[in-house]
Amino acid sequence: MYINDLNFRVEFSSYAERHFCKDFLKKYKTKKWLSTKQTINDILEKAFGFQQTQLIDIIKYSSEENVGIFKLDFRVAGTNDSPKTSGNRAVFSLCNNSGVIKILLVYGKNHCDKKGTETQWILEHIKNNFPEFKYLC
C-alpha cells in the first residue's frame, strides 16, 4: 500500500486552477463544478480508503521520500457518466510524511495531446511546471 491511513490536507495548485479548473468552470455551471471540487477534496482527504478502488491509480512513487504521484478518476456533479468513462482526471502528489495532497492537474481527456500516452502527457506537465516533483518523472 502506498497511501497511509491519514486525514490528508488537500490543496489545489495555482497551476491547476489557472490552466484546467477554469475550463471546467466554463463548461459546467458554477454550482456543478464547485460541488465536484468539494467531492474531489472529500475523496482525497480519505485517500487511504479509496486506494484499493478503481478511482485512484498510481503513476510514480518514491519509497525513499514517501511521496507519490497519483491519478483520480472523477465525474462532474449532475452528469450521468461514471468516473472512469467521463475522462475527467485529477493528478495529485501525496506526501505520507506531511499528510498533504496537492492537486497538480485537473483535466478532461480532451486536454491531452494526441501524441504519446496519457501518462507521458502527465509526466511532461509535472516535469515542466512542478520542479519539486521533477525527480519522480
N, CA and C atoms as an extended XYZ file, in Angstrom:
411
Properties=species:S:1:pos:R:3:atomname:S:1:resname:S:1:resid:I:1 pbc="F F F"
N         0.847       -1.180        0.000 N   MET     1
C         0.000        0.000        0.000 CA  MET     1
C         0.892        1.243        0.000 C   MET     1
N         0.493        2.201       -0.798 N   TYR     2
C         1.289        3.414       -0.949 CA  TYR     2
C         0.756        4.587       -0.139 C   TYR     2
N        -0.501        4.521        0.253 N   ILE     3
C        -1.134        5.641        0.929 CA  ILE     3
C        -1.400        5.254        2.379 C   ILE     3
N        -0.887        6.074        3.301 N   ASN     4
C        -1.096        5.815        4.722 CA  ASN     4
C        -2.510        6.193        5.142 C   ASN     4
N        -2.941        5.632        6.258 N   ASP     5
C        -4.275        5.900        6.795 CA  ASP     5
C        -4.241        7.208        7.581 C   ASP     5
N        -4.374        8.312        6.859 N   LEU     6
C        -4.329        9.657        7.436 CA  LEU     6
C        -5.518       10.470        6.933 C   LEU     6
N        -5.829       11.534        7.619 N   ASN     7
C        -6.722       12.556        7.079 CA  ASN     7
C        -5.817       13.579        6.405 C   ASN     7
N        -5.811       13.585        5.096 N   PHE     8
C        -4.916       14.456        4.352 CA  PHE     8
C        -5.494       15.863        4.229 C   PHE     8
N        -4.601       16.834        4.168 N   ARG     9
C        -4.982       18.206        3.839 CA  ARG     9
C        -4.838       18.326        2.327 C   ARG     9
N        -5.890       18.747        1.662 N   VAL    10
C        -5.920       18.802        0.197 CA  VAL    10
C        -5.882       20.248       -0.254 C   VAL    10
N        -5.024       20.520       -1.234 N   GLU    11
C        -4.964       21.868       -1.815 CA  GLU    11
C        -4.808       21.771       -3.326 C   GLU    11
N        -5.479       22.661       -4.021 N   PHE    12
C        -5.356       22.753       -5.477 CA  PHE    12
C        -4.191       23.675       -5.795 C   PHE    12
N        -3.323       23.252       -6.701 N   SER    13
C        -2.217       24.117       -7.113 CA  SER    13
C        -2.762       25.282       -7.937 C   SER    13
N        -2.030       26.377       -7.920 N   SER    14
C        -2.457       27.532       -8.723 CA  SER    14
C        -2.389       27.180      -10.213 C   SER    14
N        -1.452       26.302      -10.574 N   TYR    15
C        -1.354       25.861      -11.974 CA  TYR    15
C        -2.633       25.139      -12.397 C   TYR    15
N        -3.126       24.234      -11.569 N   ALA    16
C        -4.364       23.513      -11.882 CA  ALA    16
C        -5.527       24.481      -11.992 C   ALA    16
N        -5.588       25.440      -11.088 N   GLU    17
C        -6.680       26.419      -11.111 CA  GLU    17
C        -6.644       27.254      -12.392 C   GLU    17
N        -5.459       27.759      -12.729 N   ARG    18
C        -5.317       28.644      -13.893 CA  ARG    18
C        -5.535       27.927      -15.213 C   ARG    18
N        -4.994       26.728      -15.345 N   HIS    19
C        -4.978       26.072      -16.649 CA  HIS    19
C        -6.098       25.075      -16.889 C   HIS    19
N        -6.685       24.546      -15.846 N   PHE    20
C        -7.656       23.479      -16.045 CA  PHE    20
C        -9.005       23.742      -15.382 C   PHE    20
N        -8.989       24.163      -14.125 N   CYS    21
C       -10.261       24.364      -13.417 CA  CYS    21
C       -11.128       25.415      -14.093 C   CYS    21
N       -10.498       26.427      -14.652 N   LYS    22
C       -11.278       27.466      -15.331 CA  LYS    22
C       -12.034       26.894      -16.540 C   LYS    22
N       -11.452       25.880      -17.204 N   ASP    23
C       -12.149       25.238      -18.324 CA  ASP    23
C       -13.389       24.484      -17.845 C   ASP    23
N       -13.245       23.784      -16.715 N   PHE    24
C       -14.391       23.070      -16.156 CA  PHE    24
C       -15.468       24.059      -15.706 C   PHE    24
N       -15.040       25.186      -15.160 N   LEU    25
C       -15.978       26.212      -14.713 CA  LEU    25
C       -16.772       26.780      -15.892 C   LEU    25
N       -16.120       26.953      -17.036 N   LYS    26
C       -16.807       27.444      -18.233 CA  LYS    26
C       -17.754       26.387      -18.809 C   LYS    26
N       -17.299       25.133      -18.814 N   LYS    27
C       -18.062       24.052      -19.438 CA  LYS    27
C       -19.299       23.659      -18.626 C   LYS    27
N       -19.172       23.694      -17.313 N   TYR    28
C       -20.268       23.290      -16.435 CA  TYR    28
C       -20.726       24.493      -15.622 C   TYR    28
N       -21.910       24.444      -15.134 N   LYS    29
C       -22.406       25.537      -14.305 CA  LYS    29
C       -21.562       25.620      -13.039 C   LYS    29
N       -21.442       26.824      -12.510 N   THR    30
C       -20.609       27.069      -11.336 CA  THR    30
C       -20.960       26.123      -10.190 C   THR    30
N       -22.233       25.954       -9.934 N   LYS    31
C       -22.670       25.104       -8.822 CA  LYS    31
C       -22.189       23.657       -9.017 C   LYS    31
N       -22.282       23.150      -10.245 N   LYS    32
C       -21.837       21.776      -10.526 CA  LYS    32
C       -20.333       21.639      -10.327 C   LYS    32
N       -19.567       22.604      -10.808 N   TRP    33
C       -18.124       22.500      -10.681 CA  TRP    33
C       -17.683       22.650       -9.222 C   TRP    33
N       -18.279       23.570       -8.487 N   LEU    34
C       -17.901       23.735       -7.080 CA  LEU    34
C       -18.258       22.492       -6.271 C   LEU    34
N       -19.365       21.879       -6.574 N   SER    35
C       -19.758       20.628       -5.925 CA  SER    35
C       -18.763       19.512       -6.265 C   SER    35
N       -18.331       19.471       -7.510 N   THR    36
C       -17.353       18.475       -7.955 CA  THR    36
C       -16.018       18.677       -7.245 C   THR    36
N       -15.565       19.926       -7.150 N   LYS    37
C       -14.309       20.214       -6.449 CA  LYS    37
C       -14.385       19.762       -4.994 C   LYS    37
N       -15.526       19.982       -4.377 N   GLN    38
C       -15.695       19.563       -2.986 CA  GLN    38
C       -15.651       18.033       -2.869 C   GLN    38
N       -16.258       17.350       -3.832 N   THR    39
C       -16.231       15.885       -3.831 CA  THR    39
C       -14.802       15.370       -4.010 C   THR    39
N       -14.051       15.973       -4.929 N   ILE    40
C       -12.648       15.597       -5.119 CA  ILE    40
C       -11.891       15.783       -3.799 C   ILE    40
N       -12.099       16.914       -3.165 N   ASN    41
C       -11.459       17.207       -1.892 CA  ASN    41
C       -11.834       16.158       -0.835 C   ASN    41
N       -13.109       15.835       -0.739 N   ASP    42
C       -13.585       14.864        0.254 CA  ASP    42
C       -12.980       13.476        0.026 C   ASP    42
N       -12.917       13.055       -1.231 N   ILE    43
C       -12.335       11.748       -1.550 CA  ILE    43
C       -10.855       11.719       -1.176 C   ILE    43
N       -10.127       12.762       -1.550 N   LEU    44
C        -8.689       12.761       -1.317 CA  LEU    44
C        -8.326       12.928        0.154 C   LEU    44
N        -9.162       13.600        0.926 N   GLU    45
C        -8.920       13.673        2.367 CA  GLU    45
C        -8.850       12.277        2.974 C   GLU    45
N        -9.620       11.360        2.424 N   LYS    46
C        -9.680        9.968        2.902 CA  LYS    46
C        -9.100        9.021        1.853 C   LYS    46
N        -8.014        9.410        1.208 N   ALA    47
C        -7.442        8.656        0.086 CA  ALA    47
C        -7.125        7.213        0.438 C   ALA    47
N        -6.752        6.949        1.672 N   PHE    48
C        -6.408        5.581        2.083 CA  PHE    48
C        -7.549        4.621        1.751 C   PHE    48
N        -8.770        5.017        2.032 N   GLY    49
C        -9.930        4.170        1.798 CA  GLY    49
C       -10.257        3.960        0.327 C   GLY    49
N        -9.703        4.779       -0.549 N   PHE    50
C       -10.001        4.692       -1.975 CA  PHE    50
C        -8.875        4.074       -2.794 C   PHE    50
N        -7.733        3.802       -2.169 N   GLN    51
C        -6.591        3.321       -2.949 CA  GLN    51
C        -6.797        1.920       -3.511 C   GLN    51
N        -7.678        1.142       -2.951 N   GLN    52
C        -7.924       -0.202       -3.471 CA  GLN    52
C        -9.087       -0.224       -4.468 C   GLN    52
N        -9.646        0.929       -4.770 N   THR    53
C       -10.727        1.017       -5.753 CA  THR    53
C       -10.138        1.349       -7.115 C   THR    53
N       -10.991        1.399       -8.101 N   GLN    54
C       -10.536        1.766       -9.444 CA  GLN    54
C       -10.495        3.279       -9.646 C   GLN    54
N       -10.797        4.061       -8.605 N   LEU    55
C       -10.783        5.514       -8.737 CA  LEU    55
C        -9.380        6.104       -8.697 C   LEU    55
N        -8.474        5.487       -7.929 N   ILE    56
C        -7.120        6.016       -7.775 CA  ILE    56
C        -6.112        5.055       -8.388 C   ILE    56
N        -5.254        5.605       -9.258 N   ASP    57
C        -4.177        4.838       -9.879 CA  ASP    57
C        -2.847        5.481       -9.500 C   ASP    57
N        -1.845        4.662       -9.284 N   ILE    58
C        -0.504        5.171       -9.004 CA  ILE    58
C         0.206        5.436      -10.333 C   ILE    58
N         0.881        6.568      -10.405 N   ILE    59
C         1.686        6.890      -11.586 CA  ILE    59
C         3.163        6.661      -11.257 C   ILE    59
N         3.642        7.271      -10.195 N   LYS    60
C         5.035        7.109       -9.740 CA  LYS    60
C         5.043        7.202       -8.216 C   LYS    60
N         5.983        6.475       -7.595 N   TYR    61
C         6.100        6.534       -6.146 CA  TYR    61
C         7.556        6.368       -5.744 C   TYR    61
N         7.992        7.162       -4.776 N   SER    62
C         9.338        7.058       -4.222 CA  SER    62
C         9.211        6.619       -2.768 C   SER    62
N         9.597        5.383       -2.487 N   SER    63
C         9.504        4.888       -1.111 CA  SER    63
C        10.532        5.583       -0.219 C   SER    63
N        11.631        6.044       -0.800 N   GLU    64
C        12.636        6.787       -0.025 CA  GLU    64
C        12.070        8.091        0.504 C   GLU    64
N        11.357        8.803       -0.346 N   GLU    65
C        10.785       10.101        0.023 CA  GLU    65
C         9.386        9.974        0.632 C   GLU    65
N         8.766        8.805        0.441 N   ASN    66
C         7.395        8.570        0.901 CA  ASN    66
C         6.425        9.537        0.215 C   ASN    66
N         6.699        9.797       -1.067 N   VAL    67
C         5.928       10.722       -1.887 CA  VAL    67
C         5.555       10.023       -3.186 C   VAL    67
N         4.364       10.311       -3.686 N   GLY    68
C         3.956        9.716       -4.943 CA  GLY    68
C         3.096       10.645       -5.774 C   GLY    68
N         2.957       10.275       -7.034 N   ILE    69
C         2.068       10.956       -7.968 CA  ILE    69
C         0.976        9.948       -8.312 C   ILE    69
N        -0.266       10.369       -8.169 N   PHE    70
C        -1.418        9.503       -8.377 CA  PHE    70
C        -2.429       10.182       -9.288 C   PHE    70
N        -3.353        9.372       -9.807 N   LYS    71
C        -4.402        9.889      -10.682 CA  LYS    71
C        -5.757        9.453      -10.118 C   LYS    71
N        -6.674       10.394      -10.029 N   LEU    72
C        -8.034       10.136       -9.555 CA  LEU    72
C        -9.007       10.323      -10.711 C   LEU    72
N        -9.857        9.330      -10.947 N   ASP    73
C       -10.933        9.467      -11.926 CA  ASP    73
C       -12.128       10.082      -11.215 C   ASP    73
N       -12.759       11.065      -11.843 N   PHE    74
C       -13.938       11.672      -11.229 CA  PHE    74
C       -14.968       12.029      -12.288 C   PHE    74
N       -16.182       12.199      -11.839 N   ARG    75
C       -17.231       12.689      -12.725 CA  ARG    75
C       -17.702       14.031      -12.200 C   ARG    75
N       -18.191       14.857      -13.080 N   VAL    76
C       -18.706       16.159      -12.693 CA  VAL    76
C       -20.115       15.961      -12.127 C   VAL    76
N       -20.405       16.636      -11.035 N   ALA    77
C       -21.709       16.535      -10.387 CA  ALA    77
C       -22.826       16.831      -11.382 C   ALA    77
N       -23.872       16.042      -11.308 N   GLY    78
C       -25.026       16.261      -12.177 CA  GLY    78
C       -24.928       15.604      -13.535 C   GLY    78
N       -23.821       14.923      -13.816 N   THR    79
C       -23.690       14.194      -15.077 CA  THR    79
C       -23.925       12.713      -14.807 C   THR    79
N       -24.239       11.969      -15.842 N   ASN    80
C       -24.552       10.550      -15.678 CA  ASN    80
C       -23.387        9.624      -15.998 C   ASN    80
N       -22.253       10.177      -16.419 N   ASP    81
C       -21.094        9.347      -16.746 CA  ASP    81
C       -20.490        8.754      -15.478 C   ASP    81
N       -19.872        7.598      -15.622 N   SER    82
C       -19.121        7.041      -14.495 CA  SER    82
C       -17.791        7.797      -14.410 C   SER    82
N       -17.135        7.764      -13.260 N   PRO    83
C       -15.838        8.453      -13.160 CA  PRO    83
C       -14.834        7.965      -14.206 C   PRO    83
N       -14.814        6.682      -14.482 N   LYS    84
C       -13.846        6.122      -15.435 CA  LYS    84
C       -14.146        6.572      -16.869 C   LYS    84
N       -15.409        6.450      -17.280 N   THR    85
C       -15.747        6.760      -18.670 CA  THR    85
C       -15.877        8.258      -18.946 C   THR    85
N       -16.002        9.075      -17.906 N   SER    86
C       -16.144       10.515      -18.122 CA  SER    86
C       -14.883       11.115      -18.733 C   SER    86
N       -13.735       10.485      -18.474 N   GLY    87
C       -12.476       11.011      -19.000 CA  GLY    87
C       -11.920       12.151      -18.174 C   GLY    87
N       -12.518       12.434      -17.029 N   ASN    88
C       -12.036       13.507      -16.162 CA  ASN    88
C       -11.083       12.937      -15.126 C   ASN    88
N        -9.948       13.610      -14.962 N   ARG    89
C        -8.907       13.124      -14.063 CA  ARG    89
C        -8.344       14.261      -13.225 C   ARG    89
N        -7.912       13.914      -12.032 N   ALA    90
C        -7.153       14.829      -11.184 CA  ALA    90
C        -5.851       14.115      -10.852 C   ALA    90
N        -4.740       14.757      -11.133 N   VAL    91
C        -3.433       14.206      -10.820 CA  VAL    91
C        -2.935       14.935       -9.586 C   VAL    91
N        -2.479       14.155       -8.612 N   PHE    92
C        -2.074       14.775       -7.356 CA  PHE    92
C        -0.805       14.143       -6.808 C   PHE    92
N        -0.096       14.967       -6.049 N   SER    93
C         1.052       14.460       -5.292 CA  SER    93
C         0.552       14.190       -3.886 C   SER    93
N         1.138       13.174       -3.285 N   LEU    94
C         0.740       12.797       -1.941 CA  LEU    94
C         2.001       12.555       -1.129 C   LEU    94
N         2.095       13.203        0.018 N   CYS    95
C         3.223       13.009        0.923 CA  CYS    95
C         2.700       12.407        2.218 C   CYS    95
N         3.079       11.169        2.476 N   ASN    96
C         2.651       10.498        3.695 CA  ASN    96
C         3.270       11.124        4.946 C   ASN    96
N         4.446       11.733        4.795 N   ASN    97
C         5.113       12.336        5.957 CA  ASN    97
C         4.408       13.596        6.436 C   ASN    97
N         4.032       14.463        5.508 N   SER    98
C         3.401       15.737        5.881 CA  SER    98
C         1.880       15.649        5.927 C   SER    98
N         1.316       14.618        5.295 N   GLY    99
C        -0.141       14.497        5.249 CA  GLY    99
C        -0.791       15.493        4.305 C   GLY    99
N        -0.053       15.885        3.267 N   VAL   100
C        -0.558       16.880        2.315 CA  VAL   100
C        -0.727       16.245        0.938 C   VAL   100
N        -1.864       16.544        0.340 N   ILE   101
C        -2.116       16.192       -1.055 CA  ILE   101
C        -2.232       17.496       -1.820 C   ILE   101
N        -1.463       17.592       -2.899 N   LYS   102
C        -1.508       18.782       -3.748 CA  LYS   102
C        -2.011       18.353       -5.118 C   LYS   102
N        -3.122       18.930       -5.533 N   ILE   103
C        -3.679       18.613       -6.842 CA  ILE   103
C        -2.902       19.423       -7.874 C   ILE   103
N        -2.234       18.699       -8.763 N   LEU   104
C        -1.350       19.327       -9.741 CA  LEU   104
C        -2.072       19.632      -11.047 C   LEU   104
N        -2.868       18.687      -11.515 N   LEU   105
C        -3.593       18.821      -12.780 CA  LEU   105
C        -5.025       18.342      -12.582 C   LEU   105
N        -5.951       19.005      -13.223 N   VAL   106
C        -7.344       18.564      -13.289 CA  VAL   106
C        -7.725       18.715      -14.750 C   VAL   106
N        -8.027       17.602      -15.400 N   TYR   107
C        -8.219       17.690      -16.845 CA  TYR   107
C        -9.232       16.679      -17.343 C   TYR   107
N        -9.721       16.970      -18.533 N   GLY   108
C       -10.530       16.027      -19.284 CA  GLY   108
C        -9.645       15.435      -20.365 C   GLY   108
N       -10.035       14.316      -20.889 N   LYS   109
C        -9.218       13.656      -21.923 CA  LYS   109
C        -8.950       14.584      -23.105 C   LYS   109
N        -9.837       15.540      -23.347 N   ASN   110
C        -9.646       16.463      -24.466 CA  ASN   110
C        -8.473       17.424      -24.229 C   ASN   110
N        -7.979       17.533      -22.996 N   HIS   111
C        -6.816       18.366      -22.718 CA  HIS   111
C        -5.518       17.701      -23.171 C   HIS   111
N        -5.510       16.379      -23.221 N   CYS   112
C        -4.287       15.623      -23.525 CA  CYS   112
C        -3.916       15.747      -24.997 C   CYS   112
N        -2.615       15.816      -25.246 N   ASP   113
C        -2.125       15.769      -26.618 CA  ASP   113
C        -2.428       14.400      -27.200 C   ASP   113
N        -2.576       14.345      -28.485 N   LYS   114
C        -2.815       13.062      -29.153 CA  LYS   114
C        -1.518       12.272      -29.314 C   LYS   114
N        -0.372       12.955      -29.157 N   LYS   115
C         0.923       12.282      -29.276 CA  LYS   115
C         1.228       11.566      -27.960 C   LYS   115
N         1.670       10.346      -28.022 N   GLY   116
C         2.089        9.625      -26.826 CA  GLY   116
C         0.919        9.168      -25.976 C   GLY   116
N         1.255        8.723      -24.789 N   THR   117
C         0.231        8.220      -23.874 CA  THR   117
C        -0.200        9.308      -22.908 C   THR   117
N        -1.293        9.043      -22.227 N   GLU   118
C        -1.781        9.975      -21.211 CA  GLU   118
C        -0.750       10.138      -20.099 C   GLU   118
N        -0.120        9.040      -19.695 N   THR   119
C         0.890        9.101      -18.633 CA  THR   119
C         2.079        9.960      -19.055 C   THR   119
N         2.510        9.839      -20.306 N   GLN   120
C         3.605       10.683      -20.798 CA  GLN   120
C         3.213       12.154      -20.743 C   GLN   120
N         1.980       12.455      -21.121 N   TRP   121
C         1.479       13.827      -21.088 CA  TRP   121
C         1.496       14.357      -19.655 C   TRP   121
N         1.034       13.546      -18.711 N   ILE   122
C         1.007       13.934      -17.294 CA  ILE   122
C         2.421       14.219      -16.798 C   ILE   122
N         3.328       13.282      -17.023 N   LEU   123
C         4.697       13.432      -16.520 CA  LEU   123
C         5.405       14.631      -17.148 C   LEU   123
N         5.123       14.902      -18.411 N   GLU   124
C         5.713       16.069      -19.069 CA  GLU   124
C         5.218       17.368      -18.412 C   GLU   124
N         3.927       17.451      -18.123 N   HIS   125
C         3.378       18.641      -17.447 CA  HIS   125
C         3.979       18.808      -16.058 C   HIS   125
N         4.120       17.725      -15.340 N   ILE   126
C         4.684       17.800      -13.991 CA  ILE   126
C         6.142       18.230      -14.051 C   ILE   126
N         6.893       17.622      -14.947 N   LYS   127
C         8.318       17.952      -15.100 CA  LYS   127
C         8.514       19.426      -15.449 C   LYS   127
N         7.655       19.965      -16.322 N   ASN   128
C         7.805       21.344      -16.781 CA  ASN   128
C         7.233       22.386      -15.831 C   ASN   128
N         6.302       22.009      -14.968 N   ASN   129
C         5.600       23.005      -14.164 CA  ASN   129
C         5.719       22.821      -12.653 C   ASN   129
N         6.279       21.705      -12.231 N   PHE   130
C         6.416       21.423      -10.806 CA  PHE   130
C         7.820       20.890      -10.534 C   PHE   130
N         8.809       21.783      -10.484 N   PRO   131
C        10.198       21.344      -10.316 CA  PRO   131
C        10.428       20.498       -9.061 C   PRO   131
N         9.616       20.701       -8.043 N   GLU   132
C         9.793       19.957       -6.797 CA  GLU   132
C         9.491       18.465       -6.970 C   GLU   132
N         8.813       18.091       -8.068 N   PHE   133
C         8.493       16.681       -8.326 CA  PHE   133
C         9.206       16.135       -9.567 C   PHE   133
N        10.139       16.901      -10.087 N   LYS   134
C        10.860       16.512      -11.291 CA  LYS   134
C        11.548       15.146      -11.129 C   LYS   134
N        12.038       14.874       -9.922 N   TYR   135
C        12.755       13.608       -9.674 CA  TYR   135
C        11.846       12.385       -9.827 C   TYR   135
N        10.536       12.574       -9.786 N   LEU   136
C         9.611       11.460       -9.965 CA  LEU   136
C         9.294       11.197      -11.436 C   LEU   136
N         9.659       12.113      -12.302 N   CYS   137
C         9.275       11.987      -13.711 CA  CYS   137
C        10.255       11.216      -14.524 C   CYS   137
